[in-house]
Amino acid sequence: QVQLVESGGGLVQPGGSLRLSCVASRSIFTATVSMGWYRQAQGKQRELIARITDDGTPMYADSVKGRFTISRDNPRNTVYLQMDSLKPWDTAVYYCNNWPTVSDYWGQGTQVTVSS
Protein backbone atom coordinates (compact mmCIF):
# COMPACT_ATOMS: atom_id res chain seq x y z
CA GLN A 1 0.00 0.00 0.00
CA VAL A 2 1.38 3.36 -1.03
CA GLN A 3 1.11 5.97 1.69
CA LEU A 4 2.62 9.04 3.25
CA VAL A 5 1.40 10.09 6.68
CA GLU A 6 2.56 13.41 8.09
CA SER A 7 1.95 14.48 11.68
CA GLY A 8 3.14 16.87 14.35
CA GLY A 9 1.80 20.17 13.13
CA GLY A 10 -0.12 22.65 15.20
CA LEU A 11 -0.39 26.22 16.40
CA VAL A 12 2.76 27.72 17.86
CA GLN A 13 3.90 31.20 18.81
CA PRO A 14 6.71 32.92 16.91
CA GLY A 15 10.03 31.66 18.18
CA GLY A 16 8.57 28.32 19.13
CA SER A 17 9.38 24.81 17.95
CA LEU A 18 7.64 21.84 16.42
CA ARG A 19 8.79 18.42 15.30
CA LEU A 20 7.11 16.91 12.27
CA SER A 21 7.11 13.22 11.44
CA CYS A 22 6.38 11.41 8.20
CA VAL A 23 5.90 7.69 7.88
CA ALA A 24 6.16 6.42 4.34
CA SER A 25 5.43 3.07 2.81
CA ARG A 26 8.56 1.14 1.98
CA SER A 27 8.01 1.51 -1.75
CA ILE A 28 8.06 5.29 -1.45
CA PHE A 29 10.87 5.49 1.08
CA THR A 30 13.23 3.55 -1.15
CA ALA A 31 12.09 4.89 -4.54
CA THR A 32 14.74 7.60 -4.60
CA VAL A 33 17.98 8.40 -2.79
CA SER A 34 16.46 11.40 -1.03
CA MET A 35 13.35 12.19 0.95
CA GLY A 36 12.18 15.75 1.27
CA TRP A 37 9.96 18.04 3.25
CA TYR A 38 7.85 20.45 1.26
CA ARG A 39 5.43 23.16 2.26
CA GLN A 40 2.59 25.04 0.66
CA ALA A 41 1.40 28.33 2.03
CA GLN A 42 -2.06 29.55 1.16
CA GLY A 43 -2.13 30.96 -2.35
CA LYS A 44 1.40 29.83 -3.13
CA GLN A 45 3.00 26.89 -4.90
CA ARG A 46 4.39 23.94 -3.01
CA GLU A 47 8.11 24.30 -2.39
CA LEU A 48 10.91 22.02 -1.26
CA ILE A 49 12.45 23.24 1.98
CA ALA A 50 14.69 20.38 3.04
CA ARG A 51 15.89 17.03 1.76
CA ILE A 52 18.07 14.23 3.02
CA THR A 53 19.87 11.41 1.25
CA ASP A 54 19.65 7.81 2.37
CA ASP A 55 23.04 8.16 4.07
CA GLY A 56 21.88 11.22 6.00
CA THR A 57 23.28 14.15 4.03
CA PRO A 58 20.90 17.12 4.39
CA MET A 59 20.27 20.14 2.23
CA TYR A 60 18.11 23.15 3.10
CA ALA A 61 16.43 26.02 1.38
CA ASP A 62 17.84 29.39 2.39
CA SER A 63 14.53 30.28 4.04
CA VAL A 64 14.92 27.58 6.70
CA LYS A 65 18.67 27.08 6.89
CA GLY A 66 19.91 27.29 10.47
CA ARG A 67 16.42 26.89 11.92
CA PHE A 68 15.16 23.54 10.62
CA THR A 69 16.81 20.13 10.86
CA ILE A 70 15.84 17.14 8.74
CA SER A 71 16.62 13.59 9.79
CA ARG A 72 15.53 10.08 8.88
CA ASP A 73 15.13 6.67 10.47
CA ASN A 74 15.58 4.19 7.64
CA PRO A 75 14.41 1.03 9.47
CA ARG A 76 11.20 2.86 10.37
CA ASN A 77 10.68 4.46 6.95
CA THR A 78 10.33 7.76 8.77
CA VAL A 79 11.53 11.29 8.08
CA TYR A 80 11.54 14.05 10.68
CA LEU A 81 11.68 17.82 10.54
CA GLN A 82 12.70 19.68 13.66
CA MET A 83 11.59 23.28 13.31
CA ASP A 84 12.99 25.89 15.68
CA SER A 85 12.74 29.67 15.79
CA LEU A 86 9.50 29.50 13.87
CA LYS A 87 8.31 32.65 12.14
CA PRO A 88 4.86 33.68 10.93
CA TRP A 89 5.86 33.11 7.31
CA ASP A 90 6.55 29.46 8.12
CA THR A 91 2.77 29.02 8.28
CA ALA A 92 1.83 26.41 5.69
CA VAL A 93 0.77 22.83 5.13
CA TYR A 94 3.85 20.62 5.35
CA TYR A 95 4.29 17.47 3.27
CA CYS A 96 6.96 14.86 2.83
CA ASN A 97 7.74 12.97 -0.35
CA ASN A 98 10.55 11.66 -2.47
CA TRP A 99 13.03 14.09 -3.93
CA PRO A 100 12.66 14.29 -6.77
CA THR A 101 9.06 13.14 -6.71
CA VAL A 102 8.29 10.02 -8.73
CA SER A 103 4.49 10.25 -8.85
CA ASP A 104 1.60 12.63 -8.29
CA TYR A 105 0.76 11.01 -4.97
CA TRP A 106 0.90 13.20 -1.85
CA GLY A 107 -0.20 12.61 1.69
CA GLN A 108 -2.68 14.83 3.52
CA GLY A 109 0.04 17.01 5.00
CA THR A 110 0.12 18.60 8.43
CA GLN A 111 -0.84 22.20 9.12
CA VAL A 112 1.67 24.45 10.86
CA THR A 113 0.43 27.83 12.02
CA VAL A 114 2.82 30.33 13.58
CA SER A 115 0.91 33.13 15.23
CA SER A 116 0.76 35.08 18.45
Secondary structure, 3 states (H helix, E strand, C coil): CCCEEEECCEEECCCCCEEEEEEECHHHHCCCCEEEEEEECCCCCCEEEEEEECCCCEEECCCCCCCEEEEEEHHHCEEEEEECCCCHHHCEEEEEEEECCCCCCCCCCEEEEECC
